[in-house]
Amino acid sequence: MKILTNEKLVKRNRRIAQIASLSGLAVLVGGMVISFQRQDLINISFAALIVGFILSQIGIYFTTRWGRSPRPDELINQALKGLDDKYSIYHYTTPASHLLVGPAGLWVLMPRHQRGTVSLYKGHWRHSGGGFMQTYLKLFGQESLGRPEFEMQNEIEKLKKNLQKRIGDSDLPDIQAALIFTSDKVDIQIDDDETPPAPTLYLNKLKEFIRKTAKAKPISLYKIEEIRRVLSADELTL
């Protein structure tokens, strides 16, 4: 499997995480010092605490996605290790953050790292449990589970428009999406009467799912190579 990652973006966002975290801490400490030593500057102290808190939130958010290893893209790479050279995975180089191209088709992969129980109830995702650390992450910067189907659909539409302009509508295979939970401490519960908006998988089941899809509904090698050629041209401009 060929792996293409926008390393410039990763390094930039990791740097943002470091700067925001350190700046937020410095501003928070400064605000606290002012509040203790200069009561007449209480407004400045209050403003510093707000700014420091915002910077800290930005720092934690960027750190959870970009500053810690293994990152989401690294986890996906590990899960798909063993796929042959007919597959290519694109991280942050296309309108979709994580795009897999190969005999199984075009797959937008949407990773989530929630712990605890994730369930689907009347079309809405719910997340509970996960212990103290998960509660801490919810409060301090980690992205919530939210409505991943909207995010997936947005990435699909942007990718579709991008490819249609370059290879035409008739040669473009369907673009599909999968919701991938990367934590080994997550329990996915979906009742039989619920239909997920997209395949919802544990990370360690991803490769098996892709291989089964390729056997059931393969796309032609010609189309794969054409799409890879177009996406490789984007790589040169990163």
C-alpha positions in Angstrom: 0.0 0.0 0.0 1.3 3.4 -0.9 1.0 6.0 1.8 1.0 9.7 1.0 0.9 12.2 3.9 1.0 16.0 3.9 3.9 16.2 6.3 4.1 20.0 6.0 0.6 20.3 7.3 1.3 17.8 10.1 4.4 19.7 11.2 2.6 23.1 11.0 -0.3 22.0 13.1 2.1 20.3 15.6 3.9 23.6 15.9 0.6 25.4 16.4 -0.2 22.9 19.2 3.1 23.7 21.0 2.8 27.5 20.6 -0.8 27.6 21.7 -0.3 25.4 24.7 2.7 27.3 26.0 1.2 30.7 25.3 -2.0 29.7 27.0 -0.2 28.5 30.1 1.9 31.7 30.2 -1.1 34.0 29.8 -3.1 32.1 32.5 -0.2 32.3 35.0 0.2 36.0 34.2 -3.4 36.6 34.8 -3.3 34.8 38.1 -0.2 36.7 39.2 -1.9 40.0 38.4 -5.1 39.1 40.2 -3.1 38.4 43.4 -0.7 41.3 43.2 -2.7 44.1 41.6 -6.3 44.3 42.6 -6.7 47.5 40.7 -6.0 45.7 37.4 -8.7 43.1 37.9 -10.1 43.8 34.4 -6.8 43.0 32.8 -6.4 39.9 34.9 -9.9 38.7 33.9 -9.2 39.3 30.2 -5.9 37.4 30.5 -7.6 34.4 32.1 -10.1 34.3 29.2 -7.4 34.6 26.5 -5.3 32.1 28.3 -8.2 29.6 28.5 -9.0 30.0 24.8 -5.3 29.5 23.8 -5.2 26.4 26.1 -8.3 24.9 24.4 -6.7 25.5 21.0 -3.5 23.9 22.1 -5.2 20.8 23.6 -7.4 20.4 20.5 -4.4 20.5 18.1 -2.3 18.3 20.4 -4.9 15.5 20.5 -5.1 15.5 16.7 -1.6 16.4 15.6 0.8 16.5 18.6 0.6 13.0 19.9 1.7 9.7 18.4 0.2 7.6 17.1 -1.9 10.2 15.2 -5.1 9.2 13.5 -3.3 8.8 10.1 -0.7 6.6 11.8 -3.4 4.4 13.3 -5.1 4.0 10.0 -1.8 3.1 8.3 -1.2 0.4 11.0 -4.7 -1.0 10.6 -4.3 -1.3 6.8 -0.8 -2.6 6.8 -0.6 -5.6 4.5 -2.8 -4.3 1.7 -1.1 -4.6 -1.7 0.3 -1.9 -4.0 -3.1 -1.6 -5.7 -4.1 0.6 -2.7 -3.1 4.1 -1.9 -4.0 6.0 1.3 -4.0 9.8 1.2 -3.7 11.8 4.4 -4.5 15.5 4.3 -3.6 15.8 0.6 -7.1 15.7 -0.9 -10.5 17.4 0.0 -11.0 14.4 2.3 -8.7 14.1 5.3 -8.2 10.4 4.9 -8.9 8.8 1.5 -8.3 5.2 0.6 -8.2 4.4 -3.2 -8.0 0.8 -4.5 -9.9 -2.2 -5.7 -12.5 -1.7 -3.0 -13.3 1.8 -4.5 -12.9 5.2 -3.0 -13.3 5.4 0.7 -13.4 8.5 2.9 -12.3 7.3 6.3 -13.6 9.2 9.4 -11.6 8.3 12.5 -12.9 9.0 16.0 -11.1 8.3 19.3 -13.9 8.2 21.8 -13.7 5.7 24.7 -16.6 4.2 26.5 -19.9 3.3 24.8 -21.0 4.7 21.4 -24.5 3.9 20.4 -27.0 4.9 17.6 -30.5 5.8 18.7 -33.1 7.0 16.3 -30.5 8.2 13.9 -28.5 10.1 16.5 -25.1 9.1 17.9 -24.7 8.9 21.6 -21.5 8.7 23.7 -21.3 7.8 27.3 -18.7 6.4 29.8 -15.0 6.4 29.2 -13.9 7.2 32.7 -12.3 10.3 34.2 -9.9 10.8 31.3 -12.6 10.9 28.7 -14.6 13.4 30.8 -11.5 15.5 31.0 -11.0 15.4 27.2 -14.6 16.3 26.6 -14.2 19.4 28.7 -10.8 20.4 27.5 -10.4 20.5 23.7 -11.1 17.0 22.3 -13.6 17.0 19.4 -16.9 15.5 20.4 -18.5 12.7 18.5 -21.1 15.1 17.1 -22.7 14.2 13.8 -19.9 12.5 11.8 -22.3 11.7 8.9 -22.5 15.4 8.1 -18.7 15.7 8.1 -18.4 12.6 5.9 -21.0 13.9 3.4 -19.2 17.2 3.2 -15.9 15.6 2.5 -17.5 13.3 -0.1 -19.1 16.2 -1.9 -15.9 18.3 -2.0 -13.9 15.3 -3.2 -16.5 14.5 -5.9 -16.6 18.0 -7.2 -12.8 18.1 -7.3 -12.5 14.8 -9.2 -15.5 15.5 -11.6 -13.7 18.6 -12.9 -10.6 16.5 -13.8 -11.8 13.1 -14.9 -15.4 13.6 -15.7 -18.6 12.3 -14.1 -18.9 9.2 -16.2 -15.5 7.8 -15.1 -15.9 8.5 -11.4 -16.8 5.6 -9.1 -19.1 6.1 -6.2 -17.3 7.6 -3.2 -18.2 5.9 0.0 -17.4 6.6 3.6 -16.8 4.7 6.8 -16.7 5.7 10.5 -13.7 4.2 12.2 -13.3 4.1 16.0 -9.6 3.9 16.8 -9.6 3.4 20.6 -9.3 -0.1 21.9 -11.5 1.0 24.9 -14.7 1.7 22.9 -17.9 -0.4 22.7 -20.0 0.2 19.6 -23.7 -0.7 20.2 -26.1 -0.5 17.2 -29.5 -2.2 17.5 -30.7 -4.3 14.6 -33.5 -1.8 13.9 -31.0 1.0 13.5 -29.3 1.7 10.1 -26.0 3.6 10.4 -25.5 6.4 7.9 -22.2 4.7 7.0 -20.4 1.5 7.8 -19.2 1.8 11.4 -16.2 -0.2 12.4 -13.6 -0.9 15.0 -10.1 0.0 13.7 -8.9 -3.6 13.8 -11.8 -4.7 11.5 -11.0 -2.1 8.8 -8.6 -4.1 6.7 -10.9 -7.1 6.7 -13.9 -4.9 5.7 -11.9 -3.4 2.8 -10.8 -6.8 1.5 -14.4 -8.1 1.6 -15.6 -5.1 -0.2 -13.0 -5.5 -2.9 -14.1 -9.1 -3.5 -17.8 -8.2 -3.6 -17.7 -5.0 -5.6 -14.3 -4.4 -7.2 -13.7 -1.5 -9.5 -11.5 -1.7 -12.5 -7.7 -1.2 -12.3 -8.0 1.4 -15.1 -10.2 3.6 -13.0 -8.0 3.1 -10.0 -4.9 4.2 -11.9 -6.6 7.2 -13.4 -7.7 8.5 -10.0 -4.3 7.8 -8.5 -2.7 9.7 -11.4 -4.9 12.7 -10.7 -4.3 12.6 -7.0 -0.5 12.2 -7.5 -0.5 15.5 -9.5 -1.9 17.1 -6.3 1.0 15.7 -4.4 3.5 17.6 -6.4 1.9 20.9 -5.4 1.9 20.3 -1.6 
